[in-house]
Amino acid sequence: LPVEVMPMARSYVARELVALGGSPVWRQGFTTANANVILDVHGMDITDPAGLEAAINNIVGVVTNGLFAQRPADVLILGRASGVEVMSR
């Protein structure tokens, strides 16, 4: 699960993600368009996606995360062998 984090909060957020049951790994050498870093969280039990999304986003220093349970995507773009498929709600 990717989590976008403000650089100065990386260690704090990582400890909080461990407390939530994950194993965060800093994606070194990569920054987002907003100059933030990514923590890739492995081994996290996602039985309540909306609740976990809220809990992660409420950690100070988290910008956003890769769960989109509270507000699903409006458009899905799939790359297929036959070409690109665009699906919308």
C-alpha positions in Angstrom: 0.0 0.0 0.0 1.7 3.3 -1.0 1.5 6.1 1.5 2.6 9.7 0.5 4.3 11.4 3.4 5.9 14.7 4.0 9.7 14.1 4.2 10.2 15.5 7.7 7.5 13.1 9.1 8.8 9.9 7.4 10.1 8.2 10.5 7.1 9.2 12.7 4.6 8.0 10.1 6.6 4.7 9.6 6.3 4.0 13.4 2.6 4.8 13.3 2.1 2.4 10.3 3.9 -0.3 12.2 1.5 0.3 15.1 -1.3 -0.3 12.6 0.2 -3.7 11.6 2.2 -2.8 8.5 5.8 -3.0 7.5 6.7 0.3 5.8 9.6 0.5 3.4 10.9 3.9 2.2 10.8 4.1 -1.6 14.3 5.6 -1.9 15.3 7.8 -4.8 11.7 8.8 -5.6 9.7 11.9 -4.8 6.2 12.8 -5.7 5.2 15.9 -7.8 4.7 17.7 -4.5 8.3 16.8 -3.3 7.0 14.2 -0.8 8.2 10.6 -0.2 6.5 7.3 -0.5 6.3 4.6 2.1 5.3 1.2 0.6 3.5 -0.7 3.4 3.6 -4.5 3.2 1.7 -7.1 5.2 -1.1 -4.9 6.3 -4.4 -6.6 7.0 -7.0 -4.6 5.1 -10.4 -5.9 6.3 -11.9 -2.5 6.7 -10.6 -0.4 3.8 -12.6 2.7 4.5 -11.6 2.7 8.2 -7.9 2.0 7.4 -7.9 4.7 4.8 -9.2 7.2 7.4 -6.8 6.0 10.1 -3.8 6.4 7.8 -4.8 9.8 6.5 -5.3 11.0 10.1 -1.6 10.3 10.9 0.2 13.7 11.1 2.5 14.0 8.1 0.5 11.7 5.7 -0.6 13.4 2.5 -2.7 10.5 1.2 -2.6 6.8 0.6 -3.4 4.3 -2.1 -6.7 3.1 -0.6 -9.6 4.7 -2.4 -12.4 3.2 -0.3 -14.1 6.4 1.0 -14.4 7.9 -2.5 -13.9 5.5 -5.3 -12.4 6.5 -8.7 -14.7 8.0 -11.3 -12.7 6.6 -14.2 -10.7 3.3 -14.6 -8.2 3.1 -17.4 -7.1 -0.5 -18.2 -4.2 -1.4 -20.5 -5.1 -4.6 -22.3 -3.4 -6.5 -25.1 -6.2 -5.3 -27.4 -5.7 -1.7 -26.4 -6.8 0.8 -23.8 -10.2 0.3 -22.1 -11.8 3.2 -20.3 -14.5 2.5 -17.8 -16.5 5.1 -15.9 -19.2 5.0 -13.3 
